[in-house]
């Protein structure tokens, strides 16, 4: 089974990054056998409604996956949410699950497997991604930044791998954290550099686990004004339409 994890579809695609993410998400819908629309229990936004209406035009089955049902102990409240807000009759199937506890995950995986046509493998058995190690390094660093700064800087930063070298038993990685405003620098660096140090430490641990080698990691923070609304900057940082 090949899962394609797409970006969200943005209603207000006013910036170049939002428009890029929309193109990636929509392009992914044309070459799949099944769509899983993942939402949170008891939380249906205008954005979710926009995505639901977009998915009504695709030519493959669309299943609704409602996660975090463990947060809604009142089942009548959950039923009312599904019937009156989500309107589940427009989806082929509805799955209720708690990824945290594992409830319902097995049923979802079995249904996905049963829904897919028989095919020879697209990739080698030991291949878990078609992305390069440089890309994965950037994503792991960005993940640590998002875990600590998602409320302060949700989409205002990205990561560019400037150097990726292998030596004897050591991987040397140098990465630039790009932000849009000079005033955002102190948020990413933190008081006394504590945020950047934590990001570096956790990123290095994750990279060492991924590569199975010792990692030497350097991080810099630089400003590229309004990079998320600049098509040329997006291509420089790896957001390229050729990958769609």
N, CA, C and O of each residue as an XYZ file, in Angstrom:
976
protein
N       0.853     -1.190      0.000
C       0.000      0.000      0.000
C       0.887      1.238      0.000
O       1.826      1.337      0.791
N       0.589      2.176     -0.883
C       1.333      3.432     -0.944
C       0.410      4.548     -0.465
O      -0.607      4.831     -1.098
N       0.761      5.172      0.640
C      -0.007      6.295      1.177
C       0.628      7.607      0.715
O       1.839      7.795      0.837
N      -0.179      8.492      0.195
C       0.287      9.825     -0.200
C      -0.317     10.818      0.779
O      -1.527     11.043      0.778
N       0.525     11.409      1.610
C       0.064     12.370      2.617
C       0.129     13.759      2.012
O       1.216     14.312      1.841
N      -1.015     14.326      1.688
C      -1.043     15.612      0.988
C      -1.112     16.782      1.977
O      -1.493     16.600      3.133
N      -0.743     17.982      1.517
C      -1.029     19.180      2.326
C      -2.540     19.401      2.376
O      -3.291     18.774      1.629
N      -2.975     20.288      3.250
C      -4.381     20.656      3.276
C      -4.730     21.519      2.076
O      -3.854     22.143      1.477
N      -6.012     21.556      1.727
C      -6.481     22.422      0.657
C      -6.950     23.727      1.291
O      -7.879     23.730      2.099
N      -6.313     24.825      0.929
C      -6.557     26.109      1.574
C      -7.643     26.896      0.851
O      -7.620     27.018     -0.374
N      -8.584     27.424      1.606
C      -9.613     28.280      1.023
C      -9.014     29.599      0.555
O      -9.220     30.019     -0.583
N      -8.280     30.239      1.436
C      -7.685     31.538      1.125
C      -6.251     31.312      0.645
O      -5.310     31.335      1.439
N      -6.096     31.095     -0.662
C      -4.772     30.826     -1.223
C      -4.170     32.124     -1.746
O      -3.904     32.272     -2.939
N      -3.965     33.052     -0.832
C      -3.501     34.384     -1.226
C      -1.994     34.451     -1.409
O      -1.496     35.346     -2.092
N      -1.253     33.510     -0.805
C       0.202     33.529     -0.893
C       0.689     32.392     -1.790
O      -0.008     31.397     -1.991
N       1.894     32.559     -2.322
C       2.441     31.581     -3.261
C       2.554     30.197     -2.636
O       2.307     29.194     -3.306
N       2.929     30.129     -1.342
C       3.055     28.833     -0.678
C       1.705     28.135     -0.584
O       1.620     26.929     -0.816
N       0.649     28.870     -0.250
C      -0.691     28.278     -0.182
C      -1.127     27.742     -1.540
O      -1.703     26.659     -1.642
N      -0.839     28.526     -2.587
C      -1.220     28.084     -3.930
C      -0.443     26.837     -4.335
O      -0.990     25.940     -4.977
N       0.837     26.783     -3.958
C       1.646     25.592     -4.241
C       1.067     24.369     -3.530
O       0.922     23.305     -4.131
N       0.738     24.528     -2.249
C       0.186     23.410     -1.476
C      -1.127     22.927     -2.074
O      -1.381     21.723     -2.117
N      -1.957     23.843     -2.532
C      -3.208     23.465     -3.180
C      -2.951     22.669     -4.457
O      -3.638     21.683     -4.723
N      -1.965     23.093     -5.245
C      -1.653     22.374     -6.479
C      -1.182     20.954     -6.177
O      -1.575     20.006     -6.856
N      -0.334     20.813     -5.148
C       0.157     19.484     -4.769
C      -1.002     18.591     -4.328
O      -1.101     17.442     -4.759
N      -1.880     19.118     -3.471
C      -3.001     18.332     -2.953
C      -3.941     17.903     -4.069
O      -4.351     16.744     -4.132
N      -4.281     18.835     -4.947
C      -5.230     18.515     -6.024
C      -4.626     17.553     -7.039
O      -5.320     16.676     -7.553
N      -3.333     17.713     -7.332
C      -2.675     16.806     -8.276
C      -2.666     15.378     -7.746
O      -2.760     14.424     -8.519
N      -2.554     15.229     -6.429
C      -2.507     13.898     -5.818
C      -3.820     13.139     -5.986
O      -3.830     11.908     -5.953
N      -4.918     13.854     -6.165
C      -6.231     13.217     -6.250
C      -6.458     12.504     -7.575
O      -7.395     11.715     -7.698
N      -5.609     12.770     -8.576
C      -5.841     12.230     -9.915
C      -5.176     10.881    -10.151
O      -5.405     10.262    -11.190
N      -4.372     10.418     -9.228
C      -3.605      9.199     -9.477
C      -3.683      8.237     -8.294
O      -2.715      7.541     -7.988
N      -4.835      8.204     -7.634
C      -5.019      7.321     -6.475
C      -6.259      6.448     -6.690
O      -7.081      6.721     -7.565
N      -6.379      5.398     -5.878
C      -7.532      4.503     -5.950
C      -8.553      4.783     -4.855
O      -9.697      4.335     -4.932
N      -8.128      5.534     -3.824
C      -9.003      5.798     -2.682
C      -8.527      7.058     -1.975
O      -7.324      7.294     -1.865
N      -9.466      7.867     -1.494
C      -9.132      9.070     -0.732
C      -9.626      8.901      0.701
O     -10.780      8.537      0.930
N      -8.754      9.167      1.653
C      -9.123      9.198      3.063
C      -9.117     10.648      3.518
O      -8.071     11.296      3.518
N     -10.273     11.157      3.903
C     -10.401     12.544      4.355
C     -10.386     12.532      5.883
O     -11.349     12.111      6.524
N      -9.274     13.001      6.455
C      -9.049     12.921      7.894
C      -9.476     14.216      8.586
O      -9.007     15.298      8.233
N     -10.372     14.099      9.577
C     -10.827     15.250     10.354
C     -10.808     14.890     11.839
O     -10.642     13.728     12.210
N     -10.982     15.912     12.678
C     -11.031     15.699     14.120
C     -12.470     15.570     14.599
O     -13.364     16.253     14.098
N     -12.687     14.699     15.561
C     -14.019     14.526     16.131
C     -14.493     15.819     16.785
O     -13.747     16.482     17.506
N     -15.752     16.161     16.517
C     -16.412     17.333     17.105
C     -15.754     18.647     16.697
O     -15.820     19.629     17.436
N     -15.116     18.669     15.520
C     -14.508     19.901     15.016
C     -14.648     19.920     13.501
O     -13.891     19.260     12.790
N     -15.622     20.679     13.014
C     -15.862     20.785     11.575
C     -15.816     22.263     11.205
O     -16.685     23.036     11.609
N     -14.811     22.652     10.445
C     -14.587     24.055     10.126
C     -15.046     24.368      8.703
O     -15.385     23.473      7.929
N     -15.047     25.659      8.379
C     -15.339     26.087      7.005
C     -14.311     25.510      6.042
O     -14.617     25.199      4.891
N     -13.086     25.375      6.539
C     -12.031     24.772      5.726
C     -12.360     23.313      5.416
O     -12.179     22.863      4.284
N     -12.846     22.566      6.424
C     -13.221     21.169      6.212
C     -14.355     21.064      5.201
O     -14.340     20.191      4.333
N     -15.338     21.953      5.314
C     -16.458     21.941      4.376
C     -15.975     22.217      2.955
O     -16.459     21.610      2.000
N     -15.027     23.130      2.823
C     -14.455     23.444      1.515
C     -13.771     22.216      0.922
O     -13.930     21.933     -0.265
N     -13.011     21.484      1.740
C     -12.330     20.275      1.269
C     -13.353     19.213      0.876
O     -13.198     18.554     -0.152
N     -14.403     19.042      1.693
C     -15.438     18.048      1.404
C     -16.088     18.319      0.055
O     -16.333     17.391     -0.715
N     -16.365     19.567     -0.230
C     -16.983     19.912     -1.513
C     -16.020     19.697     -2.666
O     -16.432     19.290     -3.752
N     -14.747     19.967     -2.441
C     -13.741     19.696     -3.468
C     -13.660     18.205     -3.766
O     -13.554     17.801     -4.925
N     -13.711     17.388     -2.715
C     -13.603     15.936     -2.883
C     -14.843     15.334     -3.548
O     -14.779     14.226     -4.081
N     -15.949     16.039     -3.521
C     -17.167     15.525     -4.154
C     -17.036     15.437     -5.672
O     -17.870     14.817     -6.332
N     -15.986     16.060     -6.232
C     -15.804     16.074     -7.684
C     -14.815     15.018     -8.170
O     -14.636     14.866     -9.378
N     -14.167     14.282     -7.259
C     -13.168     13.301     -7.693
C     -13.848     12.019     -8.138
O     -14.992     11.749     -7.771
N     -13.130     11.228     -8.939
C     -13.718     10.037     -9.556
C     -13.434      8.752     -8.804
O     -13.716      7.669     -9.316
N     -12.880      8.843     -7.594
C     -12.595      7.655     -6.793
C     -13.355      7.734     -5.478
O     -13.775      8.821     -5.082
N     -13.542      6.608     -4.790
C     -14.261      6.637     -3.506
C     -13.566      7.535     -2.484
O     -12.338      7.596     -2.421
N     -14.373      8.227     -1.691
C     -13.855      9.090     -0.629
C     -14.413      8.596      0.703
O     -15.626      8.608      0.913
N     -13.543      8.169      1.589
C     -13.928      7.728      2.930
C     -13.596      8.818      3.933
O     -12.548      9.458      3.845
N     -14.481      9.022      4.872
C     -14.244      9.988      5.947
C     -13.633      9.267      7.135
O     -14.154      8.243      7.579
N     -12.526      9.795      7.654
C     -11.858      9.218      8.825
C     -11.918     10.250      9.945
O     -11.294     11.307      9.861
N     -12.670      9.937     10.989
C     -12.856     10.848     12.112
C     -11.948     10.390     13.250
O     -12.197      9.360     13.876
N     -10.907     11.154     13.510
C      -9.919     10.796     14.533
C     -10.238     11.491     15.862
O     -11.059     12.407     15.922
N      -9.576     11.038     16.908
C      -9.672     11.616     18.263
C     -11.067     11.442     18.873
O     -11.549     12.322     19.586
N     -11.709     10.310     18.593
C     -13.033     10.082     19.190
C     -12.933      9.871     20.695
O     -13.936      9.969     21.402
N     -11.722      9.581     21.196
C     -11.534      9.422     22.634
C     -11.765     10.724     23.382
O     -11.966     10.715     24.596
N     -11.737     11.839     22.671
C     -11.969     13.141     23.293
C     -13.456     13.488     23.393
O     -13.822     14.504     23.985
N     -14.309     12.643     22.815
C     -15.757     12.899     22.861
C     -16.433     11.691     23.512
O     -16.954     10.821     22.815
N     -16.427     11.637     24.838
C     -17.007     10.475     25.523
C     -18.520     10.365     25.355
O     -19.067      9.265     25.439
N     -19.204     11.482     25.119
C     -20.653     11.476     24.915
C     -20.946     11.084     23.467
O     -20.773     11.894     22.556
N     -21.391      9.836     23.255
C     -21.603      9.332     21.908
C     -22.777      9.999     21.205
O     -22.794     10.077     19.976
N     -23.753     10.480     21.959
C     -24.856     11.199     21.331
C     -24.351     12.522     20.743
O     -24.822     12.963     19.695
N     -23.400     13.141     21.421
C     -22.789     14.357     20.904
C     -22.030     14.067     19.610
O     -22.082     14.850     18.662
N     -21.329     12.940     19.581
C     -20.578     12.548     18.386
C     -21.529     12.249     17.231
O     -21.263     12.634     16.092
N     -22.639     11.562     17.519
C     -23.615     11.240     16.483
C     -24.238     12.504     15.914
O     -24.415     12.616     14.700
N     -24.570     13.450     16.770
C     -25.137     14.718     16.314
C     -24.138     15.468     15.429
O     -24.516     16.064     14.420
N     -22.876     15.432     15.812
C     -21.815     16.063     15.030
C     -21.734     15.456     13.630
O     -21.611     16.178     12.640
N     -21.803     14.134     13.553
C     -21.673     13.451     12.270
C     -22.880     13.690     11.366
O     -22.730     13.884     10.160
N     -24.068     13.676     11.951
C     -25.285     13.805     11.149
C     -25.558     15.239     10.716
O     -25.914     15.486      9.564
N     -25.391     16.179     11.633
C     -25.833     17.547     11.374
C     -24.737     18.501     10.887
O     -25.013     19.433     10.133
N     -23.498     18.266     11.318
C     -22.419     19.155     10.878
C     -21.659     18.571      9.688
O     -21.456     19.245      8.678
N     -21.247     17.324      9.817
C     -20.432     16.704      8.774
C     -21.284     16.240      7.596
O     -20.865     16.330      6.442
N     -22.506     15.733      7.902
C     -23.391     15.162      6.868
C     -22.681     13.994      6.179
O     -22.276     14.080      5.019
N     -22.548     12.911      6.928
C     -21.719     11.785      6.503
C     -22.278     11.000      5.320
O     -21.564     10.180      4.744
N     -23.530     11.228      4.945
C     -24.106     10.456      3.846
C     -23.461     10.781      2.499
O     -23.712     10.079      1.519
N     -22.637     11.825      2.426
C     -21.974     12.157      1.163
C     -20.643     11.423      0.985
O     -19.973     11.588     -0.035
N     -20.260     10.613      1.976
C     -19.031      9.835      1.873
C     -19.371      8.354      1.723
O     -20.416      7.904      2.195
N     -18.494      7.598      1.068
C     -18.763      6.178      0.852
C     -18.810      5.424      2.178
O     -19.720      4.632      2.418
N     -17.820      5.677      3.041
C     -17.751      5.023      4.347
C     -17.262      6.030      5.373
O     -16.636      7.034      5.034
N     -17.558      5.745      6.627
C     -17.103      6.596      7.726
C     -16.388      5.712      8.749
O     -16.931      4.700      9.191
N     -15.180      6.099      9.118
C     -14.407      5.366     10.116
C     -14.210      6.249     11.340
O     -13.798      7.404     11.228
N     -14.509      5.692     12.509
C     -14.308      6.397     13.773
C     -13.112      5.749     14.463
O     -13.102      4.542     14.704
N     -12.115      6.554     14.776
C     -10.925      5.951     15.377
C     -10.222      6.905     16.331
O     -10.457      8.113     16.338
N      -9.359      6.314     17.126
C      -8.454      7.061     17.993
C      -7.047      6.574     17.671
O      -6.638      5.492     18.094
N      -6.319      7.383     16.922
C      -4.949      6.990     16.572
C      -4.089      6.859     17.824
O      -3.177      6.034     17.877
N      -4.389      7.689     18.843
C      -3.620      7.657     20.083
C      -3.737      6.303     20.773
O      -2.742      5.759     21.251
N      -4.950      5.762     20.825
C      -5.183      4.497     21.513
C      -5.176      3.292     20.574
O      -5.155      2.144     21.018
N      -5.194      3.570     19.266
C      -5.195      2.471     18.301
C      -6.571      1.955     17.965
O      -6.694      1.029     17.162
N      -7.610      2.517     18.549
C      -8.971      2.045     18.299
C      -9.390      2.347     16.860
O      -9.313      3.490     16.410
N      -9.829      1.319     16.150
C     -10.338      1.493     14.797
C      -9.287      1.543     13.707
O      -9.629      1.525     12.525
N      -8.023      1.605     14.074
C      -6.961      1.726     13.068
C      -6.860      0.453     12.228
O      -6.685      0.519     11.011
N      -6.970     -0.701     12.880
C      -6.884     -1.977     12.165
C      -7.996     -2.133     11.139
O      -7.757     -2.599     10.025
N      -9.208     -1.745     11.511
C     -10.335     -1.824     10.573
C     -10.096     -0.943      9.351
O     -10.392     -1.335      8.222
N      -9.560      0.245      9.587
C      -9.281      1.156      8.483
C      -8.231      0.562      7.546
O      -8.402      0.599      6.328
N      -7.159      0.021      8.093
C      -6.102     -0.555      7.263
C      -6.617     -1.740      6.451
O      -6.253     -1.892      5.284
N      -7.462     -2.584      7.056
C      -8.009     -3.728      6.327
C      -8.905     -3.268      5.177
O      -8.866     -3.832      4.083
N      -9.704     -2.245      5.436
C     -10.591     -1.739      4.386
C      -9.794     -1.123      3.237
O     -10.141     -1.307      2.070
N      -8.732     -0.396      3.565
C      -7.870      0.175      2.520
C      -7.293     -0.934      1.655
O      -7.306     -0.838      0.428
N      -6.790     -1.981      2.285
C      -6.195     -3.095      1.550
C      -7.227     -3.757      0.628
O      -6.922     -4.079     -0.520
N      -8.435     -3.956      1.132
C      -9.496     -4.591      0.333
C      -9.950     -3.705     -0.819
O     -10.465     -4.207     -1.818
N      -9.766     -2.389     -0.694
C     -10.244     -1.449     -1.711
C      -9.265     -1.263     -2.860
O      -9.630     -0.727     -3.907
N      -8.027     -1.701     -2.673
C      -7.001     -1.463     -3.691
C      -6.967     -2.594     -4.710
O      -7.136     -3.757     -4.343
N      -6.752     -2.273     -5.982
C      -6.620     -3.314     -7.007
C      -5.305     -4.054     -6.858
O      -4.342     -3.525     -6.303
N      -5.271     -5.296     -7.363
C      -4.020     -6.054     -7.328
C      -3.024     -5.405     -8.265
O      -3.375     -5.010     -9.377
N      -1.780     -5.293     -7.819
C      -0.753     -4.668     -8.639
C       0.613     -5.184     -8.214
O       0.826     -5.563     -7.063
N       1.512     -5.189     -9.153
C       2.907     -5.460     -8.790
C       3.437     -4.266     -8.000
O       2.963     -3.147     -8.193
N       4.409     -4.483     -7.117
C       4.927     -3.382     -6.294
C       5.482     -2.240     -7.146
O       6.180     -2.477     -8.132
N       5.170     -1.007     -6.764
C       5.729      0.158     -7.440
C       7.166      0.406     -7.013
O       7.958      0.977     -7.763
N       7.495     -0.029     -5.799
C       8.820      0.242     -5.241
C       9.396     -1.043     -4.643
O       8.672     -2.011     -4.410
N      10.706     -1.036     -4.400
C      11.343     -2.174     -3.742
C      10.770     -2.353     -2.340
O      10.308     -1.399     -1.715
N      10.808     -3.582     -1.865
C      10.185     -3.918     -0.580
C      10.780     -3.133      0.586
O      10.065     -2.798      1.531
N      12.088     -2.834      0.535
C      12.734     -2.153      1.657
C      12.736     -0.635      1.494
O      13.392      0.063      2.268
N      12.020     -0.115      0.508
C      11.993      1.329      0.254
C      10.764      1.938      0.915
O       9.635      1.558      0.604
N      10.986      2.899      1.842
C       9.852      3.487      2.552
C       9.540      4.902      2.081
O       8.530      5.476      2.489
N      10.392      5.478      1.226
C      10.117      6.799      0.669
C      10.892      6.961     -0.627
O      11.922      6.318     -0.828
N      10.384      7.836     -1.518
C      11.101      8.114     -2.762
C      11.862      9.440     -2.674
O      12.347      9.945     -3.687
N      11.966      9.996     -1.483
C      12.679     11.257     -1.286
C      14.140     11.013     -0.903
O      14.488      9.954     -0.381
N      14.991     12.016     -1.172
C      16.419     11.899     -0.890
C      16.702     12.075      0.603
O      15.844     12.526      1.363
N      17.915     11.712      1.003
C      18.317     11.878      2.399
C      18.384     13.359      2.764
O      18.065     13.726      3.895
N      18.791     14.214      1.828
C      18.815     15.656      2.084
C      17.406     16.156      2.407
O      17.214     16.935      3.340
N      16.437     15.704      1.635
C      15.056     16.119      1.866
C      14.587     15.654      3.239
O      13.983     16.426      3.984
N      14.862     14.395      3.576
C      14.436     13.857      4.866
C      15.087     14.606      6.025
O      14.457     14.836      7.057
N      16.359     14.986      5.846
C      17.051     15.752      6.888
C      16.338     17.081      7.118
O      16.096     17.470      8.260
N      16.001     17.778      6.028
C      15.288     19.043      6.159
C      13.938     18.886      6.834
O      13.537     19.726      7.640
N      13.232     17.801      6.503
C      11.913     17.566      7.093
C      12.011     17.276      8.589
O      11.181     17.748      9.367
N      13.013     16.508      8.993
C      13.165     16.197     10.419
C      13.490     17.449     11.229
O      13.000     17.616     12.345
N      14.320     18.327     10.663
C      14.627     19.586     11.356
C      13.375     20.457     11.426
O      13.076     21.039     12.468
N      12.644     20.544     10.316
C      11.426     21.353     10.278
C      10.382     20.804     11.256
O       9.629     21.563     11.867
N      10.348     19.482     11.394
C       9.412     18.873     12.343
C       9.691     19.364     13.766
O       8.763     19.709     14.498
N      10.957     19.395     14.152
C      11.298     19.851     15.501
C      10.966     21.320     15.690
O      10.548     21.727     16.774
N      11.148     22.120     14.645
C      10.775     23.533     14.722
C       9.269     23.693     14.886
O       8.809     24.518     15.675
N       8.510     22.908     14.143
C       7.051     23.011     14.216
C       6.525     22.556     15.574
O       5.561     23.119     16.093
N       7.160     21.539     16.147
C       6.730     21.052     17.459
C       6.867     22.133     18.528
O       6.079     22.181     19.472
N       7.871     23.001     18.378
C       8.116     24.026     19.386
C       7.531     25.389     19.034
O       7.261     26.203     19.917
N       7.335     25.637     17.728
C       6.979     26.997     17.317
C       5.712     27.071     16.470
O       5.458     28.105     15.852
N       4.906     26.003     16.422
C       3.765     25.990     15.500
C       2.736     27.076     15.817
O       2.014     27.518     14.924
N       2.663     27.506     17.064
C       1.701     28.552     17.408
C       2.244     29.939     17.084
O       1.495     30.816     16.654
N       3.548     30.140     17.289
C       4.139     31.453     17.021
C       4.419     31.661     15.530
O       4.183     32.744     14.993
N       4.926     30.614     14.867
C       5.327     30.728     13.462
C       4.793     29.539     12.665
O       5.583     28.688     12.257
N       3.513     29.451     12.435
C       2.946     28.257     11.803
C       3.453     27.981     10.391
O       3.778     26.838     10.069
N       3.528     29.013      9.541
C       3.994     28.794      8.166
C       5.067     29.803      7.760
O       5.303     30.006      6.570
N       5.703     30.423      8.717
C       6.642     31.502      8.406
C       8.088     31.030      8.348
O       8.992     31.856      8.224
N       8.332     29.737      8.433
C       9.707     29.262      8.370
C       9.814     28.030      7.493
O       8.851     27.285      7.315
N      11.001     27.831      6.950
C      11.307     26.628      6.194
C      12.777     26.296      6.409
O      13.515     27.085      6.999
N      13.199     25.140      5.935
C      14.568     24.677      6.158
C      15.207     24.335      4.821
O      14.605     23.660      3.985
N      16.441     24.811      4.627
C      17.219     24.492      3.427
C      18.511     23.792      3.858
O      19.264     24.315      4.679
N      18.756     22.618      3.304
C      19.995     21.895      3.602
C      21.098     22.445      2.701
O      21.069     22.274      1.482
N      22.066     23.108      3.326
C      23.155     23.747      2.580
C      24.310     22.787      2.339
O      25.006     22.887      1.328
N      24.514     21.862      3.262
C      25.620     20.904      3.130
C      25.186     19.551      3.667
O      24.553     19.468      4.720
N      25.526     18.487      2.941
C      25.246     17.124      3.382
C      26.420     16.271      2.922
O      26.521     15.931      1.744
N      27.304     15.928      3.850
C      28.514     15.182      3.515
C      28.661     13.965      4.417
O      28.351     14.007      5.608
N      29.141     12.884      3.820
C      29.436     11.681      4.590
C      30.945     11.509      4.697
O      31.667     11.543      3.701
N      31.400     11.325      5.933
C      32.796     10.987      6.181
C      32.814      9.625      6.857
O      31.785      8.952      6.911
N      33.934      9.219      7.359
C      34.022      7.904      7.996
C      33.176      7.877      9.266
O      33.550      8.469     10.279
N      32.046      7.196      9.210
C      31.180      7.049     10.378
C      30.516      8.326     10.842
O      30.006      8.382     11.961
N      30.509      9.377      9.988
C      29.949     10.660     10.392
C      29.216     11.312      9.220
O      29.709     11.307      8.092
N      28.036     11.871      9.494
C      27.300     12.638      8.501
C      27.330     14.102      8.936
O      26.862     14.441     10.023
N      27.877     14.962      8.091
C      27.922     16.398      8.382
C      26.775     17.095      7.651
O      26.645     17.004      6.431
N      25.950     17.793      8.429
C      24.794     18.483      7.853
C      24.810     19.934      8.313
O      24.927     20.220      9.505
N      24.692     20.838      7.361
C      24.544     22.259      7.666
C      23.212     22.708      7.086
O      22.934     22.473      5.910
N      22.395     23.349      7.897
C      21.052     23.736      7.467
C      20.762     25.183      7.822
O      21.183     25.681      8.866
N      20.036     25.848      6.933
C      19.593     27.214      7.177
C      18.106     27.204      7.492
O      17.317     26.618      6.752
N      17.727     27.840      8.572
C      16.318     28.032      8.915
C      15.918     29.415      8.401
O      16.380     30.431      8.920
N      15.073     29.450      7.397
C      14.661     30.715      6.797
C      13.372     31.217      7.434
O      12.411     30.464      7.594
N      13.362     32.488      7.793
C      12.173     33.130      8.334
C      11.874     34.369      7.491
O      12.668     34.733      6.624
N      10.736     35.018      7.740
C      10.298     36.118      6.895
C      10.557     37.507      7.472
O      10.573     38.496      6.740
N      10.759     37.577      8.775
C      10.932     38.876      9.416
C      12.123     38.828     10.373
O      12.379     37.805     11.007
N      12.833     39.924     10.468
C      13.958     39.994     11.403
C      13.481     39.786     12.836
O      14.180     39.179     13.648
N      12.277     40.298     13.147
C      11.746     40.161     14.493
C      11.426     38.731     14.894
O      11.241     38.446     16.077
N      11.357     37.813     13.906
C      11.072     36.404     14.209
C      12.318     35.643     14.650
O      12.237     34.514     15.134
N      13.473     36.285     14.472
C      14.727     35.606     14.768
C      14.820     35.215     16.244
O      15.233     34.104     16.577
N      14.431     36.142     17.125
C      14.567     35.854     18.560
C      13.620     34.733     18.987
O      13.882     34.043     19.973
N      12.523     34.547     18.253
C      11.592     33.460     18.571
C      12.235     32.109     18.265
O      12.147     31.174     19.061
N      12.886     32.018     17.093
C      13.507     30.762     16.676
C      14.751     30.456     17.506
O      14.997     29.309     17.879
N      15.531     31.499     17.789
C      16.762     31.281     18.565
C      16.465     31.075     20.040
O      17.072     30.224     20.690
N      15.518     31.866     20.574
C      15.158     31.744     21.979
C      16.126     32.465     22.895
O      17.209     32.872     22.476
N      15.732     32.620     24.144
C      16.561     33.313     25.128
C      17.837     32.520     25.373
O      17.797     31.351     25.755
N      18.980     33.185     25.143
C      20.256     32.501     25.322
C      20.481     31.370     24.335
O      21.340     30.513     24.542
N      19.698     31.373     23.254
C      19.834     30.327     22.241
C      19.199     29.004     22.617
O      19.460     27.981     21.983
N      18.336     29.020     23.682
C      17.821     27.745     24.206
C      16.917     27.011     23.211
O      16.966     25.784     23.128
N      16.088     27.750     22.450
C      15.184     27.081     21.503
C      15.982     26.413     20.387
O      15.745     25.252     20.053
N      16.926     27.150     19.814
C      17.733     26.601     18.726
C      18.568     25.411     19.198
O      18.755     24.449     18.453
N      19.068     25.471     20.428
C      19.832     24.348     20.978
C      18.956     23.103     21.120
O      19.379     21.995     20.788
N      17.724     23.297     21.620
C      16.808     22.162     21.763
C      16.451     21.571     20.410
O      16.419     20.352     20.239
N      16.180     22.454     19.445
C      15.859     21.984     18.091
C      17.036     21.202     17.518
O      16.847     20.144     16.919
N      18.247     21.722     17.699
C      19.437     21.047     17.197
C      19.652     19.688     17.839
O      19.966     18.713     17.156
N      19.481     19.625     19.161
C      19.679     18.362     19.886
C      18.678     17.302     19.444
O      19.058     16.169     19.148
N      17.385     17.672     19.400
C      16.358     16.709     19.019
C      16.478     16.315     17.551
O      16.256     15.158     17.193
N      16.829     17.280     16.703
C      17.002     16.973     15.282
C      18.156     16.003     15.078
O      18.049     15.053     14.302
N      19.255     16.244     15.775
C      20.422     15.375     15.638
C      20.095     13.946     16.077
O      20.523     12.983     15.441
N      19.338     13.816     17.160
C      18.945     12.478     17.628
C      18.084     11.775     16.589
O      18.274     10.591     16.310
N      17.135     12.514     16.018
C      16.243     11.926     15.012
C      17.013     11.536     13.761
O      16.753     10.490     13.167
N      17.963     12.379     13.359
C      18.772     12.093     12.170
C      19.671     10.879     12.389
O      19.827     10.053     11.490
N      20.259     10.766     13.575
C      21.113      9.620     13.883
C      20.314      8.325     13.888
O      20.804      7.283     13.454
N      19.084      8.393     14.380
C      18.222      7.210     14.377
C      17.852      6.827     12.944
O      17.809      5.645     12.606
N      17.586      7.829     12.106
C      17.200      7.573     10.722
C      18.355      7.001      9.911
O      18.177      6.015      9.196
N      19.541      7.607     10.013
C      20.672      7.208      9.189
C      21.508      6.090      9.806
O      22.286      5.438      9.109
N      21.351      5.868     11.111
C      22.154      4.844     11.759
C      23.619      5.219     11.851
O      24.480      4.343     11.930
N      23.914      6.522     11.839
C      25.286      7.016     11.894
C      25.343      8.235     12.809
O      24.322      8.855     13.105
N      26.551      8.564     13.249
C      26.726      9.771     14.043
C      26.530     10.994     13.146
O      26.980     11.012     12.001
N      25.855     12.010     13.677
C      25.536     13.205     12.895
C      26.117     14.436     13.567
O      25.960     14.632     14.772
N      26.793     15.265     12.774
C      27.248     16.582     13.218
C      26.355     17.600     12.520
O      26.340     17.676     11.292
N      25.618     18.377     13.291
C      24.602     19.265     12.722
C      24.875     20.723     13.084
O      25.073     21.052     14.253
N      24.882     21.590     12.076
C      24.990     23.037     12.275
C      23.718     23.705     11.779
O      23.210     23.371     10.708
N      23.205     24.651     12.559
C      21.995     25.373     12.177
C      22.245     26.876     12.185
O      22.873     27.400     13.105
N      21.756     27.564     11.165
C      21.778     29.021     11.111
C      20.354     29.518     10.902
O      19.519     28.817     10.330
N      20.089     30.721     11.366
C      18.790     31.356     11.146
C      19.005     32.598     10.281
O      19.776     33.487     10.640
N      18.320     32.652      9.143
C      18.469     33.783      8.226
C      17.090     34.292      7.799
O      16.086     33.587      7.902
N      17.074     35.533      7.319
C      15.826     36.177      6.912
C      15.747     36.248      5.391
O      16.682     36.700      4.731
N      14.620     35.796      4.844
C      14.301     35.985      3.431
C      12.897     36.590      3.407
O      11.903     35.874      3.534
N      12.827     37.857      3.252
C      11.568     38.583      3.416
C      10.462     38.023      2.499
O      10.619     37.935      1.281
N       9.351     37.653      3.131
C       8.163     37.162      2.423
C       8.487     35.996      1.490
O       7.952     35.922      0.383
N       9.365     35.077      1.931
C       9.734     33.952      1.079
C       8.519     33.110      0.681
O       8.496     32.540     -0.409
N       7.503     33.027      1.560
C       6.346     32.173      1.272
C       5.427     32.754      0.213
O       4.479     32.099     -0.221
N       5.709     34.003     -0.210
C       4.919     34.622     -1.281
C       5.799     34.972     -2.471
O       5.474     35.857     -3.262
N       6.927     34.258     -2.585
C       7.889     34.523     -3.651
C       8.132     33.219     -4.417
O       8.730     32.289     -3.876
N       7.678     33.145     -5.664
C       7.783     31.912     -6.446
C       9.228     31.466     -6.607
O       9.519     30.272     -6.526
N      10.142     32.414     -6.835
C      11.551     32.059     -7.018
C      12.140     31.485     -5.731
O      12.889     30.509     -5.769
N      11.803     32.091     -4.594
C      12.312     31.596     -3.311
C      11.765     30.204     -3.019
O      12.486     29.355     -2.495
N      10.506     29.964     -3.350
C       9.917     28.645     -3.124
C      10.676     27.566     -3.886
O      10.939     26.492     -3.345
N      11.031     27.843     -5.138
C      11.791     26.866     -5.916
C      13.168     26.642     -5.308
O      13.661     25.514     -5.284
N      13.792     27.707     -4.817
C      15.108     27.585     -4.177
C      15.044     26.678     -2.955
O      15.976     25.919     -2.688
N      13.942     26.758     -2.214
C      13.802     25.980     -0.990
C      13.175     24.605     -1.229
O      12.865     23.892     -0.274
N      12.987     24.230     -2.497
C      12.541     22.868     -2.800
C      11.073     22.703     -3.090
O      10.617     21.580     -3.304
N      10.306     23.794     -3.105
C       8.885     23.711     -3.434
C       8.749     23.881     -4.949
O       8.502     24.983     -5.438
N       8.912     22.779     -5.682
C       9.017     22.851     -7.135
C       7.858     22.107     -7.772
O       7.588     20.958     -7.425
N       7.161     22.766     -8.715
C       6.038     22.147     -9.395
C       6.443     20.943    -10.228
O       5.581     20.144    -10.597
N       7.722     20.786    -10.537
C       8.159     19.622    -11.310
C       7.984     18.331    -10.522
O       7.933     17.248    -11.105
N       7.892     18.441     -9.195
C       7.699     17.258     -8.361
C       6.240     16.837     -8.295
O       5.940     15.758     -7.784
N       5.327     17.658     -8.797
C       3.902     17.339     -8.704
C       3.509     16.343     -9.779
O       2.345     15.951     -9.862
